[in-house]
Amino acid sequence: MRILLSKLLINYPYMASVVLFIIGASTVLTRSNLFKKLIGINIMESAIFLMFIAAGNTRGGAVPILDQANPGASYINPIPSALMLTGIVVSVSVTAFALALIVRLYDSYGTTNARRIAEMRNGVADR
């Protein structure tokens, strides 16, 4: 048990990302408000970003700038960080688009509750 606890403490970024992902997934699955669903999706995206950045980190690693004075230094992998910057840009743009769609749905249906919107759509289709 003590070994398991020490392994969990060493890998705390991974555990934090798993907890964040579970919080985001439960928010998306249990809430019917579209704004809350979007926040849950953003929490899940943040968990994925944290997981990838933690995977690229090296304990005791240096900034990935070549240093002639210390040629045998261990460096942090810069590729996950660069990919996650791209992911953040895409995430922000998708979030802005989703917010615009939610505002449009609110203007059309007068609510942001996904269940009520589905009921209104089914009611219109049945007539």
N, C-alpha and C positions, 0 to 999 in steps of 0.2 A: 504494500500500500504506500509506503514511504517513497519507493522508487517511482511509482506512478505519479504521485504528487509532485516530486521533483521534476519529472519530465513535463508535466503540465505547466509548472512555473517557468521552466526554461522556454517553452513554446507559447508564451502568453499572447503574442500577436495572433497566432492561429486560433487560439481559444476565443479571443475577443472577436475575431471575424466570424467564427461560427455562431457565437451568441448574437452578434448583430444581425447575421443572416436569418437566424431563427426568429428574432423579433420582427424583422421586416416581412418575412414570409407569413407569420401569424397575423400581422397587421393587414396584409393584402387579402388573406383568406377569410378573416373574421369581420372586417368592417365593410359597410355598404356605401359609405360616403366616398365619393371619387377622390376628393382631396386627400383623405386619409390613406386611400389605396396608393396614390401617387407618392406620398411621404414614405410609405412602406417600401415601395419600389426603390426610392432613393436611398433608403437605409440598406437595402440589399446590395445596391450598387457600391455603396461605401464599404460594405464588408468585402466585396470582391476586390476593390482597390487595395484595401488593407492586406488582404491575403497575398496578392501579387507583389506588393512592395515588400512585405515580410519575406517572401520567397527570394527576392533579389538581394536581401541584406546579408552581409557576412559579419559575424562578430569580430570586432577588432579590425574591420576593413577600413581602408582609407578612401578618401574621395577619389573617383576614377580619373585623376589627372596624373599623367606619367611624371614620376619624380626620379631624376637621374641620381640623386644622392642615395636613394633607397630602392634599388632595382628589384629586390625580392619581396616587395610589399604585397600584401593581399588587398585587393580592391573590391569595392561594392559593385555589383553588376548594374550598369546604368540602363539596360534595355527594359526591365520591368517598369522602372520609373518613367521612362519615355513613353512606353505603351499606355501606362495609366494616365499620363497627362492627356494623351489623345482620347482615352476613354472618358475622362472628365469633361472634355469639350463636347464630345458626342452626348454624354449624359445631360449636360446643361441644355443643349439644344433640344433633345427629346423631351425634357421636362418642360421647357418653354412651350413646345408644340402641344404637349398634353394639357398644360394649363389653359392654352387657348381653346382647345377642344372642350374642356370642362366648362369654361365660361360660355362657350357657344351652346352647350347642352343646357346650362342653367337659363340662358336667355330663351331657349325653345321650350323647355319643360317646367321651369320654375323651381327646380330642385337639383341637388347634386347626389341624391340617393339613387344608387344603381338599381335597387329593387323597384322603386317607384317609377323610374324611367322605363324599366322593362314592362311593368304593369301598364303604363300609359301607352307604350308602343303596341302591346298585345291588345289593349282595348280598342285602339284605333284600327288595328288590322282585322278585328272581329266584326266591325260594323260594316 
